[in-house]
Amino acid sequence: MDYWQIEQADGVVVAAYHNPPMNYFCAEGAQALAGLIEGWRDDPAVRVVIVTGGVPGKLITHYSVEELEALAADRDGMRAMGTALNDGYHAMLSALENLPKPVIAAMNGDAMGGGFELCLACDIRIAQTGDHRFGLPEVKLGILPGGSGTQRLSRLIGAGRAIEFILRGRVVPPDTARDLGLVHECADDALAKAREIGADLAALPPRAVARIKHAVYAGSDTHLTAGLSMEAADFLDTMLSDDGLAAMRAYLAQPLDARRDWLEKPDAPDYTGG
């Protein structure tokens, strides 16, 4: 089964997960995504990735409980597997987060459990207004969010709020998710809004975008002195790039009274990626 419907235009890839009727995530769907991520990493034509749902009202409802129950029922097999299941899922989501390109979650439907963990690994999250639910209900199934949920959520909203959210197995509607800081904004059409943001991001200097992601994520996982050192190294990298030089020259070519407007919506020069 082809779990991911892919379309690409003007540097923006839209990957829609399609596993009707409930759009549950599964091992084959996750493996397919891992392969796509590797291809996106090395493709210069891909500037932005949007992840969304291909079934109405569902991004990824949650990971298949049928698959998890079968694993749990085989106690000897589970012991032999150890943490390999988690390790593989963690590696896939880390690869998504570490793409040197922006990743947007267009949350056009339910995203719980493993589906919500995937959204947490995206850079920007846009929730679609409507009767949708986002969260981590795993405790109600006698397990915990093992696909990075305990770690990513606590880093996003702090351990104090994360422990309450996860212990209670909360699932929340879009406006509550926004108020809690789980998503960046709500929109009537999450995919349309993600495409709009994606078009803006695709026009930006790709080297600067990549180094910003590295500085923020790598720096936030260490102490301030080390983070500042990473920031300085990434800044130097952008200053030595053809991207940076082209962008600064495009800005300086603007009349003085037009520069503020240019910064708001720049006309992208021909970035070389150097």
Buried (B, 14 or more C-beta within 10 A) or exposed (E): EEBBEEEBEEBBBBBBBBBEEEBBBBBEBBEBBBEBBEEBBEEEEBBBBBBBBBBEBBBBBBBBBEBBEEBBEEEEEEEEEEEEBEEBBBEBBEBBBBBBBBBBBBBBBBBBBBBBBBBBBBBBBBBBBEEBBBBBBBBEBEEBBBBBBBBBBBBBBEEEBBEEBBEEBBBBBBEBBBEBEBBBEBBEBBBEBBBEBBBBBBBBBBBBBBBBBBBBBBBEEEEEEEBEEBBEEBBEBBEEBBBBBBBEEBBEEBEEEEBEEBEEEBEEBEBEEE
